[in-house]
Amino acid sequence: MKWANLIPMGLLCMQAAYGQTVRYPLSLPHISAGVYSSSFSTALSARSNIASLAGIRHFTAGAYGERRFSLQEISSLTGIAALPTSSGNFAFMADYFGYSGYNESELSLGYGRKLNDMLDIGAAFNYYKVRIPSYGQAGSYNFEAALIIHISDELHTGVRIYNPLRSTLGRHSMERLAASYTAGIGYQPSDHFLASLEVIKEDEKRVAVHTGIQYRPIRQVVATAGHISNSNQFYFGFGYLHRQIRLDMMAAFHQHIGISNGLMIVYVPAPKNN
């Protein structure tokens, strides 16, 4: 079968080029680090830890696009819309990577809810697809599960498991989608500052350690910086909230390959007056 040789070859080439998982943008930690906090999370935080859905109180949505190393062929796009209900909070998520000649995509339906003041849980069902027009496409159903523990007002931690059963890509292929495991912790001494540390392990890859900080001097402005160890990536970002729309500009730097530029837009519900 063509897929038996094509899929591993394609994934190997892409992993070698990026030095990290192909499913996530290089500066995704910028948009996901707020998971381990009480006030820095956004709608897009659910892409990193689905349990963060438990914290939303109003409809929210966001999108993030990135052009890796200024190349259109390896661009990525992530979007999410989340809705709270009396039975828990739901989200629809979509991811796309690549271009017309090669692309990967994933559609997800997520759920999160708060069990008590200390524990949030979440799960998502995903459909992942890789497509090369000259050869066809292959897909895979999988799931993920996560939790967030609020140890105190200042300290928050969480774990996430993605695709633990390592689902196969297509009916006639023995190639499997990688599993990944994430654990993180965040320290937020005030509403203005967050420091976080995250450890990520994906099948057949080195452990990645992500460290980051976020600073919000006023409600409308946030600055972010961080580092990802396994690919030696530094990233920086600046965000501004105008009314109910937050816009962030981001950049990740690799000393040999170059710069990746990203743009995030999020609908942020206005806080209710007491």
N, C-alpha and C positions, 0 to 999 in steps of 0.2 A: 504494500500500500504506500502511496506517495506520502501520506501524512506521517508514517513511521519514521522517515528520515527528515522530512521537511520541518516538522515542529521543533524537535530538539535543536536542529541546526539554527533555525531562526532565533530561538530563545537564547542559545549560547552566544550568537553574534551580538545580540542586543545587550545581554548582561555584560559581555566583555567591554562594550562601548561605554556603558554607563557606570559600571562598577556597583550596581545596586539593583533592586527589584524593578522590573519594567512596569509594574502596575501603578506605581505611585510617582507623582511629580517630585523633582529634586528638592523643592522647597515646601513640600507638603507639611513638614513639621511646623512651619510658620502658621499654618491655618489649623493645626490640630493640637498644638501644645496647650491651648486653653482648656483641654479636657480635664486636666488636673488642677482645677480651680473652681471657685464659686462665682466668678464674675467675668472671666476672660474668654469663656467658650462662645462659639458661634454655631450657626446651623451646620457648617462644614465640619465641626468637631466630631460629628457622628461618623464621618468617614474613617476616623482614626479609632474611635471607641464608640460603638453603637449604644452603649449604656448612657452616654451623655444626652440622648434623647429624653431621658427622664426629667431633665432640668428645664425643658422648654415649657412656657406657660401660654404662649400665643403662637399663631401661625408664623413661620419664618422660612426663609429660603435663601440660597446662595449659590454662586458659581465661581469656579476658579479655572483659569487657563494659563498654560505655561508653554513657552517655546524653548525647548532644551538646546543649549549651546547655539542659539539663534538659528536653528535649522527647523524649517517647517515640517520636514518629514518625521521628526521625532517630537512633535508637539503633543500636548495632552490637555484634556478638558474634564472637569468634574462638576457635577451639579447635584443639588439636593433640595427637596421641599419637605418640610416637617409640620405635622398637625397634631396638637394635643387633643385628647378625648377623655371622657370620664373613665374609660377602660384602659387607659395607657396612651402613650404617644407613638404615632406612626410616621414613617418617612419613606419617600421614594427617592432612590439615588441612581445616578448614571455616571459612567466613566468611559472615556474614549482616549485611545492613544494611537498615534501613527498617522498614516496618510492613505491615499487611495490604493497604493500598491501593496501595503501591509498595514493592518490595524488590529488592535485589540479593543474590546469593549466589555462592559459589565453593567448589568441592571440588577438592582437590589431593592428588596422590600424589607424595611427594618421596623423594629418595635422596641420600645424602652419604657420602663416604669420604675417608680420609686417604691421600694419595699418598706423603708422606714427612713428616719432622719440620717442614718449612717450609710445605707446601702442602696445603690441604683443598679439595675440589671438591664441587659438588652440582648437582642439576637437579630440576625438578618439572614434571609435566604437570597442567594445570588445566582445569576446566570452569566457565566463568563464565555466569551467567544473570541477566537482568533481567526482572521480571514486574510487570505492571499488570493486575489481574483483569478490568477492563472492556474491555481490548484484547487480552490474551494475554501471550505471553512470547517472548523471543528468547535464544539461547545462543551460546556461542563457546568452541571449544577453543583452547588456547594453551600455551606452555611458558615456562619461565624457567631461567636458568643462573647460577651464581655460583661464586666462589672466595674463599678467605681465605688470606693470606700471613702467616706468623708470622716477621717480620723478626728479632725477638729475643724474649727473655722479657718485655720491657717494651713492645715496639712491634709492633702488628698492623694489617694493612690488608686491604681486600677490595673486590670489585666485584660488582654484580648486574645482570642484564639481564632485564627482564620483557616478554614478548610482543613481541619484536623484529619479527615479521612482521605485526603489527597485524591480527589476525584479525577477520573480519567478524562482526557480531551478527545471526545468523539467516541463512537461505538466500536470502531475498528482499530483503535490505537491503544498501545500500552503506556503511552506518555501520560504523566500525571501532572496536574497543577500543584505547585508547591504549597506547602503549609507554612504558616508563619505564626509566631508567638511574640506578644509584646507585653511588657510590664513597665509601669512608670510611676513617678511620684512628683508632686508639685508642692512648693512652699510659697504661700501667699500671705505675707505679713500684713498687707493692707490691700485696699481696692486699687492701688496704684502700681503694684509690682508683683510679678510672678517669676519664680525660678523653677525650672523643671528638668527632670532627668528621665530618659526613656531608654530601655534596652530592647532591641528587636532581633529576633533570630528567625531566619528563613531557611528552609531546606537547602543543604549544600552550599551555604554561604556563611561568611564570617559573621560573628555577632556584631551588630551595629549599636553604638552608644550615641544617643542624641541628647545634647545639652542645649538649653535655650533660656532666654530671659525675655520678658515683656514688660514694658513700662508705659503707663498711662497717666500723664501729668494732669489731664483733664478728661472728662467723659468723651469728648469729640476726637481725641488724638491718642494713637497707640504706636509705639515703636517696638520692633522685635529684632533679635539677633540670636544666632545659634550655630552649632557645628554638628556634623554627622561624621562619626569616626571612620567607618569602613570605606567610604569613598573620599574622605578628607574634604568634605564640602562645607563651606561657610555660607551662611545666608543672612540677609538683612531685609527689613521691610518697614514700611511706614503706612499707617492707615488714618483716614479721616472720616468722621461720621457727620453727615449733613442731614439733619432732620432724621429720617428713618432709613437712609441709605448709607452704608459704610463701603468705602472704596480703599483698597490696599494695593500698593505697588511693591513688588518683591524682586529680589535678585539672589541667585545662588552662584557661587564662584568656585571653579576648579582651576588649579594652578597650571594644568597642561591643556585642558580641553576648551576652557573659556567660560562664558557667562550664560546663565539661563534666566530669562525674564518672565515674571508672572504678574497676573492681575486678578484680584479677587473683588467681587461685589456681593454684598449681603444685605438683605432686608432685615432691619432690626426693629422690632415692635417698640413703640414709644412706651416708657414706663408710666404706669398709672399714678396719678396724684392721690395721696392719702386724704 
